[in-house]
Amino acid sequence: MAHYSYHVGQIVYIGKQVKNNKWESLSIPKGKSEEYLKQMLDNHRE
């Protein structure tokens, strides 16, 4: 299983290089977790 995650990391690394400034983070940006949680809760209530 660890072998697959290693390759996924390689693909993400290459994707970041290819997209350069147009890259969008795959995770919640630092300092934005509360905003993200609020957005997710609001979307869930709809």
mmCIF entry with sequence, helices, sheets and N, C-alpha, C, O atoms, coordinates in Angstrom:
data_MODEL
# 
_entry.id   MODEL 
# 
_entity.id                         1 
_entity.type                       polymer 
_entity.pdbx_number_of_molecules   1 
# 
_entity_poly.entity_id                      1 
_entity_poly.type                           'polypeptide(L)' 
_entity_poly.nstd_linkage                   no 
_entity_poly.nstd_monomer                   no 
_entity_poly.pdbx_seq_one_letter_code       MAHYSYHVGQIVYIGKQVKNNKWESLSIPKGKSEEYLKQMLDNHRE 
_entity_poly.pdbx_seq_one_letter_code_can   MAHYSYHVGQIVYIGKQVKNNKWESLSIPKGKSEEYLKQMLDNHRE 
_entity_poly.pdbx_strand_id                 A 
# 
loop_
_entity_poly_seq.entity_id 
_entity_poly_seq.num 
_entity_poly_seq.mon_id 
_entity_poly_seq.hetero 
1 1  MET n 
1 2  ALA n 
1 3  HIS n 
1 4  TYR n 
1 5  SER n 
1 6  TYR n 
1 7  HIS n 
1 8  VAL n 
1 9  GLY n 
1 10 GLN n 
1 11 ILE n 
1 12 VAL n 
1 13 TYR n 
1 14 ILE n 
1 15 GLY n 
1 16 LYS n 
1 17 GLN n 
1 18 VAL n 
1 19 LYS n 
1 20 ASN n 
1 21 ASN n 
1 22 LYS n 
1 23 TRP n 
1 24 GLU n 
1 25 SER n 
1 26 LEU n 
1 27 SER n 
1 28 ILE n 
1 29 PRO n 
1 30 LYS n 
1 31 GLY n 
1 32 LYS n 
1 33 SER n 
1 34 GLU n 
1 35 GLU n 
1 36 TYR n 
1 37 LEU n 
1 38 LYS n 
1 39 GLN n 
1 40 MET n 
1 41 LEU n 
1 42 ASP n 
1 43 ASN n 
1 44 HIS n 
1 45 ARG n 
1 46 GLU n 
# 
_struct_asym.id          A 
_struct_asym.entity_id   1 
# 
loop_
_struct_conf.conf_type_id 
_struct_conf.id 
_struct_conf.pdbx_PDB_helix_id 
_struct_conf.beg_label_comp_id 
_struct_conf.beg_label_asym_id 
_struct_conf.beg_label_seq_id 
_struct_conf.pdbx_beg_PDB_ins_code 
_struct_conf.end_label_comp_id 
_struct_conf.end_label_asym_id 
_struct_conf.end_label_seq_id 
_struct_conf.pdbx_end_PDB_ins_code 
_struct_conf.beg_auth_comp_id 
_struct_conf.beg_auth_asym_id 
_struct_conf.beg_auth_seq_id 
_struct_conf.end_auth_comp_id 
_struct_conf.end_auth_asym_id 
_struct_conf.end_auth_seq_id 
_struct_conf.pdbx_PDB_helix_class 
_struct_conf.details 
_struct_conf.pdbx_PDB_helix_length 
HELX_P HELX_P1 AA1 ALA A 2  ? LYS A 19 ? ALA A 2  LYS A 19 1 ? 18 
HELX_P HELX_P2 AA2 ASN A 20 ? LYS A 22 ? ASN A 20 LYS A 22 5 ? 3  
HELX_P HELX_P3 AA3 SER A 33 ? ARG A 45 ? SER A 33 ARG A 45 1 ? 13 
# 
_struct_conf_type.id          HELX_P 
_struct_conf_type.criteria    ? 
_struct_conf_type.reference   ? 
# 
loop_
_atom_site.group_PDB 
_atom_site.id 
_atom_site.type_symbol 
_atom_site.label_atom_id 
_atom_site.label_alt_id 
_atom_site.label_comp_id 
_atom_site.label_asym_id 
_atom_site.label_entity_id 
_atom_site.label_seq_id 
_atom_site.pdbx_PDB_ins_code 
_atom_site.Cartn_x 
_atom_site.Cartn_y 
_atom_site.Cartn_z 
_atom_site.occupancy 
_atom_site.B_iso_or_equiv 
_atom_site.pdbx_formal_charge 
_atom_site.auth_seq_id 
_atom_site.auth_comp_id 
_atom_site.auth_asym_id 
_atom_site.auth_atom_id 
_atom_site.pdbx_PDB_model_num 
ATOM 1   N N  . MET A 1 1  ? 0.829   -1.187 0.000   1.00 0.00 ? 1  MET A N  1 
ATOM 2   C CA . MET A 1 1  ? 0.000   0.000  0.000   1.00 0.00 ? 1  MET A CA 1 
ATOM 3   C C  . MET A 1 1  ? 0.878   1.256  0.000   1.00 0.00 ? 1  MET A C  1 
ATOM 4   O O  . MET A 1 1  ? 0.565   2.226  -0.691  1.00 0.00 ? 1  MET A O  1 
ATOM 5   N N  . ALA A 1 2  ? 1.950   1.248  0.752   1.00 0.00 ? 2  ALA A N  1 
ATOM 6   C CA . ALA A 1 2  ? 2.833   2.412  0.805   1.00 0.00 ? 2  ALA A CA 1 
ATOM 7   C C  . ALA A 1 2  ? 3.449   2.685  -0.562  1.00 0.00 ? 2  ALA A C  1 
ATOM 8   O O  . ALA A 1 2  ? 3.752   3.829  -0.900  1.00 0.00 ? 2  ALA A O  1 
ATOM 9   N N  . HIS A 1 3  ? 3.629   1.640  -1.332  1.00 0.00 ? 3  HIS A N  1 
ATOM 10  C CA . HIS A 1 3  ? 4.202   1.792  -2.664  1.00 0.00 ? 3  HIS A CA 1 
ATOM 11  C C  . HIS A 1 3  ? 3.291   2.646  -3.546  1.00 0.00 ? 3  HIS A C  1 
ATOM 12  O O  . HIS A 1 3  ? 3.775   3.503  -4.286  1.00 0.00 ? 3  HIS A O  1 
ATOM 13  N N  . TYR A 1 4  ? 1.983   2.422  -3.476  1.00 0.00 ? 4  TYR A N  1 
ATOM 14  C CA . TYR A 1 4  ? 1.028   3.192  -4.272  1.00 0.00 ? 4  TYR A CA 1 
ATOM 15  C C  . TYR A 1 4  ? 1.033   4.664  -3.856  1.00 0.00 ? 4  TYR A C  1 
ATOM 16  O O  . TYR A 1 4  ? 1.031   5.552  -4.709  1.00 0.00 ? 4  TYR A O  1 
ATOM 17  N N  . SER A 1 5  ? 1.040   4.917  -2.557  1.00 0.00 ? 5  SER A N  1 
ATOM 18  C CA . SER A 1 5  ? 1.020   6.306  -2.089  1.00 0.00 ? 5  SER A CA 1 
ATOM 19  C C  . SER A 1 5  ? 2.281   7.047  -2.508  1.00 0.00 ? 5  SER A C  1 
ATOM 20  O O  . SER A 1 5  ? 2.241   8.254  -2.744  1.00 0.00 ? 5  SER A O  1 
ATOM 21  N N  . TYR A 1 6  ? 3.391   6.342  -2.602  1.00 0.00 ? 6  TYR A N  1 
ATOM 22  C CA . TYR A 1 6  ? 4.632   6.956  -3.079  1.00 0.00 ? 6  TYR A CA 1 
ATOM 23  C C  . TYR A 1 6  ? 4.460   7.446  -4.515  1.00 0.00 ? 6  TYR A C  1 
ATOM 24  O O  . TYR A 1 6  ? 4.872   8.554  -4.856  1.00 0.00 ? 6  TYR A O  1 
ATOM 25  N N  . HIS A 1 7  ? 3.846   6.603  -5.353  1.00 0.00 ? 7  HIS A N  1 
ATOM 26  C CA . HIS A 1 7  ? 3.636   6.985  -6.745  1.00 0.00 ? 7  HIS A CA 1 
ATOM 27  C C  . HIS A 1 7  ? 2.620   8.115  -6.875  1.00 0.00 ? 7  HIS A C  1 
ATOM 28  O O  . HIS A 1 7  ? 2.770   8.982  -7.736  1.00 0.00 ? 7  HIS A O  1 
ATOM 29  N N  . VAL A 1 8  ? 1.603   8.119  -6.044  1.00 0.00 ? 8  VAL A N  1 
ATOM 30  C CA . VAL A 1 8  ? 0.643   9.228  -6.050  1.00 0.00 ? 8  VAL A CA 1 
ATOM 31  C C  . VAL A 1 8  ? 1.366   10.525 -5.714  1.00 0.00 ? 8  VAL A C  1 
ATOM 32  O O  . VAL A 1 8  ? 1.107   11.557 -6.333  1.00 0.00 ? 8  VAL A O  1 
ATOM 33  N N  . GLY A 1 9  ? 2.260   10.482 -4.749  1.00 0.00 ? 9  GLY A N  1 
ATOM 34  C CA . GLY A 1 9  ? 3.061   11.657 -4.406  1.00 0.00 ? 9  GLY A CA 1 
ATOM 35  C C  . GLY A 1 9  ? 3.902   12.124 -5.583  1.00 0.00 ? 9  GLY A C  1 
ATOM 36  O O  . GLY A 1 9  ? 4.051   13.326 -5.798  1.00 0.00 ? 9  GLY A O  1 
ATOM 37  N N  . GLN A 1 10 ? 4.448   11.194 -6.342  1.00 0.00 ? 10 GLN A N  1 
ATOM 38  C CA . GLN A 1 10 ? 5.231   11.560 -7.524  1.00 0.00 ? 10 GLN A CA 1 
ATOM 39  C C  . GLN A 1 10 ? 4.347   12.242 -8.563  1.00 0.00 ? 10 GLN A C  1 
ATOM 40  O O  . GLN A 1 10 ? 4.758   13.227 -9.177  1.00 0.00 ? 10 GLN A O  1 
ATOM 41  N N  . ILE A 1 11 ? 3.148   11.728 -8.762  1.00 0.00 ? 11 ILE A N  1 
ATOM 42  C CA . ILE A 1 11 ? 2.229   12.306 -9.735  1.00 0.00 ? 11 ILE A CA 1 
ATOM 43  C C  . ILE A 1 11 ? 1.823   13.712 -9.318  1.00 0.00 ? 11 ILE A C  1 
ATOM 44  O O  . ILE A 1 11 ? 1.764   14.617 -10.151 1.00 0.00 ? 11 ILE A O  1 
ATOM 45  N N  . VAL A 1 12 ? 1.543   13.898 -8.030  1.00 0.00 ? 12 VAL A N  1 
ATOM 46  C CA . VAL A 1 12 ? 1.187   15.228 -7.526  1.00 0.00 ? 12 VAL A CA 1 
ATOM 47  C C  . VAL A 1 12 ? 2.354   16.187 -7.710  1.00 0.00 ? 12 VAL A C  1 
ATOM 48  O O  . VAL A 1 12 ? 2.154   17.332 -8.117  1.00 0.00 ? 12 VAL A O  1 
ATOM 49  N N  . TYR A 1 13 ? 3.555   15.740 -7.420  1.00 0.00 ? 13 TYR A N  1 
ATOM 50  C CA . TYR A 1 13 ? 4.745   16.571 -7.576  1.00 0.00 ? 13 TYR A CA 1 
ATOM 51  C C  . TYR A 1 13 ? 4.904   17.030 -9.028  1.00 0.00 ? 13 TYR A C  1 
ATOM 52  O O  . TYR A 1 13 ? 5.177   18.204 -9.282  1.00 0.00 ? 13 TYR A O  1 
ATOM 53  N N  . ILE A 1 14 ? 4.738   16.124 -9.961  1.00 0.00 ? 14 ILE A N  1 
ATOM 54  C CA . ILE A 1 14 ? 4.844   16.469 -11.385 1.00 0.00 ? 14 ILE A CA 1 
ATOM 55  C C  . ILE A 1 14 ? 3.708   17.411 -11.783 1.00 0.00 ? 14 ILE A C  1 
ATOM 56  O O  . ILE A 1 14 ? 3.920   18.360 -12.538 1.00 0.00 ? 14 ILE A O  1 
ATOM 57  N N  . GLY A 1 15 ? 2.509   17.148 -11.276 1.00 0.00 ? 15 GLY A N  1 
ATOM 58  C CA . GLY A 1 15 ? 1.365   18.021 -11.571 1.00 0.00 ? 15 GLY A CA 1 
ATOM 59  C C  . GLY A 1 15 ? 1.609   19.445 -11.116 1.00 0.00 ? 15 GLY A C  1 
ATOM 60  O O  . GLY A 1 15 ? 1.264   20.396 -11.817 1.00 0.00 ? 15 GLY A O  1 
ATOM 61  N N  . LYS A 1 16 ? 2.207   19.592 -9.933  1.00 0.00 ? 16 LYS A N  1 
ATOM 62  C CA . LYS A 1 16 ? 2.522   20.934 -9.431  1.00 0.00 ? 16 LYS A CA 1 
ATOM 63  C C  . LYS A 1 16 ? 3.516   21.635 -10.342 1.00 0.00 ? 16 LYS A C  1 
ATOM 64  O O  . LYS A 1 16 ? 3.403   22.839 -10.572 1.00 0.00 ? 16 LYS A O  1 
ATOM 65  N N  . GLN A 1 17 ? 4.480   20.905 -10.857 1.00 0.00 ? 17 GLN A N  1 
ATOM 66  C CA . GLN A 1 17 ? 5.466   21.495 -11.755 1.00 0.00 ? 17 GLN A CA 1 
ATOM 67  C C  . GLN A 1 17 ? 4.828   21.893 -13.083 1.00 0.00 ? 17 GLN A C  1 
ATOM 68  O O  . GLN A 1 17 ? 5.139   22.952 -13.629 1.00 0.00 ? 17 GLN A O  1 
ATOM 69  N N  . VAL A 1 18 ? 3.949   21.059 -13.600 1.00 0.00 ? 18 VAL A N  1 
ATOM 70  C CA . VAL A 1 18 ? 3.316   21.320 -14.896 1.00 0.00 ? 18 VAL A CA 1 
ATOM 71  C C  . VAL A 1 18 ? 2.369   22.513 -14.804 1.00 0.00 ? 18 VAL A C  1 
ATOM 72  O O  . VAL A 1 18 ? 2.378   23.381 -15.676 1.00 0.00 ? 18 VAL A O  1 
ATOM 73  N N  . LYS A 1 19 ? 1.552   22.561 -13.751 1.00 0.00 ? 19 LYS A N  1 
ATOM 74  C CA . LYS A 1 19 ? 0.558   23.625 -13.606 1.00 0.00 ? 19 LYS A CA 1 
ATOM 75  C C  . LYS A 1 19 ? 1.164   24.942 -13.132 1.00 0.00 ? 19 LYS A C  1 
ATOM 76  O O  . LYS A 1 19 ? 0.591   26.004 -13.373 1.00 0.00 ? 19 LYS A O  1 
ATOM 77  N N  . ASN A 1 20 ? 2.318   24.887 -12.460 1.00 0.00 ? 20 ASN A N  1 
ATOM 78  C CA . ASN A 1 20 ? 3.029   26.056 -11.966 1.00 0.00 ? 20 ASN A CA 1 
ATOM 79  C C  . ASN A 1 20 ? 2.115   26.956 -11.128 1.00 0.00 ? 20 ASN A C  1 
ATOM 80  O O  . ASN A 1 20 ? 1.644   26.520 -10.078 1.00 0.00 ? 20 ASN A O  1 
ATOM 81  N N  . ASN A 1 21 ? 1.853   28.176 -11.550 1.00 0.00 ? 21 ASN A N  1 
ATOM 82  C CA . ASN A 1 21 ? 1.063   29.124 -10.754 1.00 0.00 ? 21 ASN A CA 1 
ATOM 83  C C  . ASN A 1 21 ? -0.425  28.807 -10.742 1.00 0.00 ? 21 ASN A C  1 
ATOM 84  O O  . ASN A 1 21 ? -1.160  29.354 -9.920  1.00 0.00 ? 21 ASN A O  1 
ATOM 85  N N  . LYS A 1 22 ? -0.880  27.944 -11.627 1.00 0.00 ? 22 LYS A N  1 
ATOM 86  C CA . LYS A 1 22 ? -2.301  27.598 -11.698 1.00 0.00 ? 22 LYS A CA 1 
ATOM 87  C C  . LYS A 1 22 ? -2.649  26.425 -10.785 1.00 0.00 ? 22 LYS A C  1 
ATOM 88  O O  . LYS A 1 22 ? -3.796  25.980 -10.765 1.00 0.00 ? 22 LYS A O  1 
ATOM 89  N N  . TRP A 1 23 ? -1.675  25.919 -10.030 1.00 0.00 ? 23 TRP A N  1 
ATOM 90  C CA . TRP A 1 23 ? -1.889  24.772 -9.157  1.00 0.00 ? 23 TRP A CA 1 
ATOM 91  C C  . TRP A 1 23 ? -2.817  25.149 -8.010  1.00 0.00 ? 23 TRP A C  1 
ATOM 92  O O  . TRP A 1 23 ? -2.640  26.192 -7.381  1.00 0.00 ? 23 TRP A O  1 
ATOM 93  N N  . GLU A 1 24 ? -3.800  24.307 -7.741  1.00 0.00 ? 24 GLU A N  1 
ATOM 94  C CA . GLU A 1 24 ? -4.686  24.489 -6.596  1.00 0.00 ? 24 GLU A CA 1 
ATOM 95  C C  . GLU A 1 24 ? -4.363  23.412 -5.577  1.00 0.00 ? 24 GLU A C  1 
ATOM 96  O O  . GLU A 1 24 ? -4.270  22.231 -5.914  1.00 0.00 ? 24 GLU A O  1 
ATOM 97  N N  . SER A 1 25 ? -4.196  23.820 -4.348  1.00 0.00 ? 25 SER A N  1 
ATOM 98  C CA . SER A 1 25 ? -3.823  22.896 -3.279  1.00 0.00 ? 25 SER A CA 1 
ATOM 99  C C  . SER A 1 25 ? -4.852  21.773 -3.142  1.00 0.00 ? 25 SER A C  1 
ATOM 100 O O  . SER A 1 25 ? -6.046  21.985 -3.349  1.00 0.00 ? 25 SER A O  1 
ATOM 101 N N  . LEU A 1 26 ? -4.379  20.585 -2.794  1.00 0.00 ? 26 LEU A N  1 
ATOM 102 C CA . LEU A 1 26 ? -5.262  19.445 -2.587  1.00 0.00 ? 26 LEU A CA 1 
ATOM 103 C C  . LEU A 1 26 ? -5.751  19.359 -1.144  1.00 0.00 ? 26 LEU A C  1 
ATOM 104 O O  . LEU A 1 26 ? -6.555  18.489 -0.808  1.00 0.00 ? 26 LEU A O  1 
ATOM 105 N N  . SER A 1 27 ? -5.270  20.255 -0.299  1.00 0.00 ? 27 SER A N  1 
ATOM 106 C CA . SER A 1 27 ? -5.658  20.218 1.101   1.00 0.00 ? 27 SER A CA 1 
ATOM 107 C C  . SER A 1 27 ? -6.188  21.582 1.534   1.00 0.00 ? 27 SER A C  1 
ATOM 108 O O  . SER A 1 27 ? -6.214  22.527 0.744   1.00 0.00 ? 27 SER A O  1 
ATOM 109 N N  . ILE A 1 28 ? -6.604  21.674 2.772   1.00 0.00 ? 28 ILE A N  1 
ATOM 110 C CA . ILE A 1 28 ? -7.099  22.927 3.329   1.00 0.00 ? 28 ILE A CA 1 
ATOM 111 C C  . ILE A 1 28 ? -5.896  23.835 3.589   1.00 0.00 ? 28 ILE A C  1 
ATOM 112 O O  . ILE A 1 28 ? -4.957  23.426 4.272   1.00 0.00 ? 28 ILE A O  1 
ATOM 113 N N  . PRO A 1 29 ? -5.907  25.064 3.055   1.00 0.00 ? 29 PRO A N  1 
ATOM 114 C CA . PRO A 1 29 ? -4.776  25.978 3.272   1.00 0.00 ? 29 PRO A CA 1 
ATOM 115 C C  . PRO A 1 29 ? -4.585  26.284 4.765   1.00 0.00 ? 29 PRO A C  1 
ATOM 116 O O  . PRO A 1 29 ? -5.548  26.293 5.532   1.00 0.00 ? 29 PRO A O  1 
ATOM 117 N N  . LYS A 1 30 ? -3.350  26.530 5.158   1.00 0.00 ? 30 LYS A N  1 
ATOM 118 C CA . LYS A 1 30 ? -3.054  26.838 6.556   1.00 0.00 ? 30 LYS A CA 1 
ATOM 119 C C  . LYS A 1 30 ? -3.833  28.074 6.994   1.00 0.00 ? 30 LYS A C  1 
ATOM 120 O O  . LYS A 1 30 ? -3.907  29.068 6.271   1.00 0.00 ? 30 LYS A O  1 
ATOM 121 N N  . GLY A 1 31 ? -4.416  27.991 8.199   1.00 0.00 ? 31 GLY A N  1 
ATOM 122 C CA . GLY A 1 31 ? -5.175  29.095 8.761   1.00 0.00 ? 31 GLY A CA 1 
ATOM 123 C C  . GLY A 1 31 ? -6.593  29.205 8.224   1.00 0.00 ? 31 GLY A C  1 
ATOM 124 O O  . GLY A 1 31 ? -7.310  30.139 8.581   1.00 0.00 ? 31 GLY A O  1 
ATOM 125 N N  . LYS A 1 32 ? -7.011  28.280 7.381   1.00 0.00 ? 32 LYS A N  1 
ATOM 126 C CA . LYS A 1 32 ? -8.346  28.346 6.776   1.00 0.00 ? 32 LYS A CA 1 
ATOM 127 C C  . LYS A 1 32 ? -9.251  27.192 7.212   1.00 0.00 ? 32 LYS A C  1 
ATOM 128 O O  . LYS A 1 32 ? -10.314 26.995 6.623   1.00 0.00 ? 32 LYS A O  1 
ATOM 129 N N  . SER A 1 33 ? -8.854  26.433 8.223   1.00 0.00 ? 33 SER A N  1 
ATOM 130 C CA . SER A 1 33 ? -9.629  25.256 8.603   1.00 0.00 ? 33 SER A CA 1 
ATOM 131 C C  . SER A 1 33 ? -11.003 25.615 9.164   1.00 0.00 ? 33 SER A C  1 
ATOM 132 O O  . SER A 1 33 ? -11.977 24.911 8.896   1.00 0.00 ? 33 SER A O  1 
ATOM 133 N N  . GLU A 1 34 ? -11.100 26.701 9.942   1.00 0.00 ? 34 GLU A N  1 
ATOM 134 C CA . GLU A 1 34 ? -12.409 27.098 10.477  1.00 0.00 ? 34 GLU A CA 1 
ATOM 135 C C  . GLU A 1 34 ? -13.342 27.530 9.358   1.00 0.00 ? 34 GLU A C  1 
ATOM 136 O O  . GLU A 1 34 ? -14.522 27.181 9.356   1.00 0.00 ? 34 GLU A O  1 
ATOM 137 N N  . GLU A 1 35 ? -12.808 28.295 8.401   1.00 0.00 ? 35 GLU A N  1 
ATOM 138 C CA . GLU A 1 35 ? -13.599 28.728 7.253   1.00 0.00 ? 35 GLU A CA 1 
ATOM 139 C C  . GLU A 1 35 ? -14.073 27.519 6.447   1.00 0.00 ? 35 GLU A C  1 
ATOM 140 O O  . GLU A 1 35 ? -15.220 27.469 6.002   1.00 0.00 ? 35 GLU A O  1 
ATOM 141 N N  . TYR A 1 36 ? -13.188 26.557 6.268   1.00 0.00 ? 36 TYR A N  1 
ATOM 142 C CA . TYR A 1 36 ? -13.530 25.335 5.527   1.00 0.00 ? 36 TYR A CA 1 
ATOM 143 C C  . TYR A 1 36 ? -14.626 24.554 6.258   1.00 0.00 ? 36 TYR A C  1 
ATOM 144 O O  . TYR A 1 36 ? -15.586 24.099 5.636   1.00 0.00 ? 36 TYR A O  1 
ATOM 145 N N  . LEU A 1 37 ? -14.483 24.399 7.567   1.00 0.00 ? 37 LEU A N  1 
ATOM 146 C CA . LEU A 1 37 ? -15.466 23.665 8.353   1.00 0.00 ? 37 LEU A CA 1 
ATOM 147 C C  . LEU A 1 37 ? -16.835 24.337 8.266   1.00 0.00 ? 37 LEU A C  1 
ATOM 148 O O  . LEU A 1 37 ? -17.849 23.658 8.103   1.00 0.00 ? 37 LEU A O  1 
ATOM 149 N N  . LYS A 1 38 ? -16.870 25.661 8.372   1.00 0.00 ? 38 LYS A N  1 
ATOM 150 C CA . LYS A 1 38 ? -18.132 26.394 8.273   1.00 0.00 ? 38 LYS A CA 1 
ATOM 151 C C  . LYS A 1 38 ? -18.774 26.179 6.911   1.00 0.00 ? 38 LYS A C  1 
ATOM 152 O O  . LYS A 1 38 ? -19.981 25.957 6.818   1.00 0.00 ? 38 LYS A O  1 
ATOM 153 N N  . GLN A 1 39 ? -17.976 26.244 5.864   1.00 0.00 ? 39 GLN A N  1 
ATOM 154 C CA . GLN A 1 39 ? -18.489 26.040 4.511   1.00 0.00 ? 39 GLN A CA 1 
ATOM 155 C C  . GLN A 1 39 ? -19.046 24.626 4.353   1.00 0.00 ? 39 GLN A C  1 
ATOM 156 O O  . GLN A 1 39 ? -20.106 24.446 3.755   1.00 0.00 ? 39 GLN A O  1 
ATOM 157 N N  . MET A 1 40 ? -18.348 23.629 4.880   1.00 0.00 ? 40 MET A N  1 
ATOM 158 C CA . MET A 1 40 ? -18.805 22.254 4.766   1.00 0.00 ? 40 MET A CA 1 
ATOM 159 C C  . MET A 1 40 ? -20.110 22.047 5.536   1.00 0.00 ? 40 MET A C  1 
ATOM 160 O O  . MET A 1 40 ? -21.014 21.361 5.058   1.00 0.00 ? 40 MET A O  1 
ATOM 161 N N  . LEU A 1 41 ? -20.205 22.637 6.721   1.00 0.00 ? 41 LEU A N  1 
ATOM 162 C CA . LEU A 1 41 ? -21.435 22.509 7.509   1.00 0.00 ? 41 LEU A CA 1 
ATOM 163 C C  . LEU A 1 41 ? -22.603 23.201 6.811   1.00 0.00 ? 41 LEU A C  1 
ATOM 164 O O  . LEU A 1 41 ? -23.717 22.678 6.788   1.00 0.00 ? 41 LEU A O  1 
ATOM 165 N N  . ASP A 1 42 ? -22.345 24.380 6.241   1.00 0.00 ? 42 ASP A N  1 
ATOM 166 C CA . ASP A 1 42 ? -23.402 25.102 5.508   1.00 0.00 ? 42 ASP A CA 1 
ATOM 167 C C  . ASP A 1 42 ? -23.870 24.301 4.306   1.00 0.00 ? 42 ASP A C  1 
ATOM 168 O O  . ASP A 1 42 ? -25.069 24.238 4.036   1.00 0.00 ? 42 ASP A O  1 
ATOM 169 N N  . ASN A 1 43 ? -22.942 23.686 3.578   1.00 0.00 ? 43 ASN A N  1 
ATOM 170 C CA . ASN A 1 43 ? -23.305 22.878 2.402   1.00 0.00 ? 43 ASN A CA 1 
ATOM 171 C C  . ASN A 1 43 ? -24.077 21.633 2.805   1.00 0.00 ? 43 ASN A C  1 
ATOM 172 O O  . ASN A 1 43 ? -24.964 21.186 2.078   1.00 0.00 ? 43 ASN A O  1 
ATOM 173 N N  . HIS A 1 44 ? -23.745 21.072 3.958   1.00 0.00 ? 44 HIS A N  1 
ATOM 174 C CA . HIS A 1 44 ? -24.415 19.853 4.424   1.00 0.00 ? 44 HIS A CA 1 
ATOM 175 C C  . HIS A 1 44 ? -25.872 20.128 4.810   1.00 0.00 ? 44 HIS A C  1 
ATOM 176 O O  . HIS A 1 44 ? -26.735 19.263 4.664   1.00 0.00 ? 44 HIS A O  1 
ATOM 177 N N  . ARG A 1 45 ? -26.130 21.325 5.295   1.00 0.00 ? 45 ARG A N  1 
ATOM 178 C CA . ARG A 1 45 ? -27.493 21.681 5.740   1.00 0.00 ? 45 ARG A CA 1 
ATOM 179 C C  . ARG A 1 45 ? -28.432 21.937 4.575   1.00 0.00 ? 45 ARG A C  1 
ATOM 180 O O  . ARG A 1 45 ? -29.650 21.895 4.750   1.00 0.00 ? 45 ARG A O  1 
ATOM 181 N N  . GLU A 1 46 ? -27.903 22.195 3.408   1.00 0.00 ? 46 GLU A N  1 
ATOM 182 C CA . GLU A 1 46 ? -28.755 22.512 2.242   1.00 0.00 ? 46 GLU A CA 1 
ATOM 183 C C  . GLU A 1 46 ? -29.452 21.312 1.692   1.00 0.00 ? 46 GLU A C  1 
ATOM 184 O O  . GLU A 1 46 ? -30.198 21.423 0.719   1.00 0.00 ? 46 GLU A O  1 
# 
